[in-house]
Amino acid sequence: MFDDTYKILTSEGDGLYKEKGSKFIAKAFPVYSEDEVKTRVAEFKKQYFDARHHCYAFIINPDKSCYRSSDDGEPSGTAGKPILNQILSKDVTNVCVVVVRYFGGIKLGVPGLINAYKSAAKEALDNATVIEKTIDEVYSVTFDYPLMNEVMRVLKEESIEQQNPKFELNCYLEISVRKNDSDRVVEKLKRLYGVEVCYLRTV
């Protein structure tokens, strides 16, 4: 069965890691678009304008299909990737983690950098609030008024709330159904002669 749940942050989280004078300040926060990521990263660059590096990674969408990471001048693979890996191991989406580095004068080397960015990102994610959500599909349901009771009976049996109802001679409403239940519910409604069900979107 398709996994129809995903995890998101409902609050921001902070992290801090110090090593040989270098300071790594991390922030994990919810995002829903690449434009939002750009805006927030620009804010961090302004806020920590005197920092040497502003590295980050993000994952967006319930299926985690949109993701990217940036080393921002650190050696390739030492910053963005460790941050991204922490997001993946936390199994969250619609999230961005930025780690700002103040250089302390002593080079940490590749293993040291990877550990520092990883540790700062992990602490920020651990300090954020995570909740689990279901992937839902939204459908429109159209029917003639005499079918109202039968349609409502199905919705009641399945504990489904109606949205945007318009009850006239021709009735219209929208329903939001958990993805794993959608085939069964749609089939039930379609069995009612004269009821039309159309897929609208996934949320």
N, C-alpha and C positions, 0 to 999 in steps of 0.2 A: 504493500500500500504506500502511496506517495506520502511523504512526511509533510503534513500541512501546518506545522508550527514553526515559528522562528522567534529569536530573542532580540530585544532592543533595549537601549538605555532609556530610562525615564528621568535620570538626573545626571549631572556632570560629575566627574571624578578627578581628583588631583593626585599626582605622584611626584616624588623627588628622589634623586639618586646622586650621591656625591662620590667622586673618586679622584685622588691625587690633585685636588684643587679644582677639578672640573665639576660643574654643577649641571645636572640634567633636570629640567622642570617639565613635567608632563601634564597634559589635560586631555581627558576623554569626554566626548560630548556627542549628542545625537545630531545627525544630519540626514537630509532627504534628497539632496541633489548635488551635483558637482559644483554648481554655482555657489551653493551654500558653503561648500568646503573652501572654495577660493576666497570667499568673503571672510570666513573665520580665520583662515591662515594669514590673510593680509592683516587682520586685526592683531594677531599674535606678533607679526613682524613689526607692527607699529608699537605695540605694548613693550616688547622686548627688543627694541631697536638696536641695543648695544650688544646683543648676543651674537655669537659667531655663526651658529647654525639654527635653522628652524625646520626640523625634519618631521615628516608626518606620513600617515597611511590612512586609507578609508575603505570601507565596504558599504555598498548601498544595494537595496532591493531584497525582498524576502528570499530570493534564490541566490543572493550574493553575487549576482552577475556583473556588477560594476565595482571595480576596485582599482586602487593605484597606490603607489608609495613613492616617496621622494627622499633622497639622501642629502639634498641641499648642500652639496660641496663636501660632504664626508666621503671617505673612500667607498667605492661602489659596494652595495650589499651590507654595509655595516650599520645602517640606521633605519631606512625605510622598511627594509625586509624584516628585520627583527620586530619592528612595531607591528607590521602587518601580521606576522606569525602569532603575536600575542592576541590580536583581534580574532584570528581564526581559532586559536586554542580556547578562547573564551566563548566561541560559537555565537557571536552577536553580529547583527547587521545594522544598517542605517547608523553607522558610527564612524567618527574620525578621532584619531589620537595624534596630537601634536607634541613633539618633544623638543624643547628649546635648550641649546647647550651654551653655557658660558665656559670658555676654555681657561684651564687653570695653569697653562704654561708647560705642563708635562704631557707628552703624547702617551696615549693609552694603548696603542697598537690595535690591530684588527679584533682579536678576541676580547680585549678590554672594552672597545667601542660597542661591539655587538651585545655584550653583557649589560653595559650601561643603558643603552637604548631599550633593550628588552626589559630590564628591571624597572625602569621609570614608567614604561608603557603598562606593564603588568600591574603596578601599584595603582595607577590612575584608573584602569579598568576595574580592579578589585574594589575601589572606593566609589564606583558608580552604582546606581540601582538598576538592576536588570529584571525585565519581566518577559514572560512568554506570551506570544500572540498567535492566533490562528490565521491561516490564509483563507480569506473568504471570497466567494464569488457572488456578484450582484446580478440579479435577473429582473427583467420587467415581466409582469403578469397582466394580461389583458383578457377581459371576459365580459359577457353581458350580465346585466344586473341580476336576473333570476338565478345565476350560478353562485351568487355571493356566499350563501351559507355553506356550499360544498367547498369552495376555495378556503373559507375561513376555518373550516373543520380540519383541512390538511395542515394549515399553518399552525393551528392549535396543537394538533397531534405531534408536530415536529418542533414545537416551541420556537416558532420563527416570528420575529417582529416584522410588521409591515412598515414601509417607508413611502413617503410622498403619495398617499392615496388620493385618487380622484374618483369618487363614487357618483356616477351619473347613469344614464341608460347603458353607455359603454363604460365599464369600470377599468381603472388602471392602478396598479400599485407596484412597488419594488420590494424585493426581498434580498436579504444578505444571508448566504448559506455557507457554512464551513465546507471547504473544498472536498474533503473526504465524504461528506454527506450529500453533495450537490446532485450527483447522478440519480440517487434514490428519490430525493425530493422533487426534482424536475420531472422524473418519470411519473410520480404520483399525480402531479398537477396536470401533466399532459394526458393522463388517462381520463380526466374529466372532459367530456366532449364539449368543444367550443372554447376551451381555455388555450391561449397562446402564451408560450414562455420564451423569452429571448435573453440570451446572455448579454450583459452590458460591460462588465469589467471585473478585474480581480483586485482585491484590496488587501 
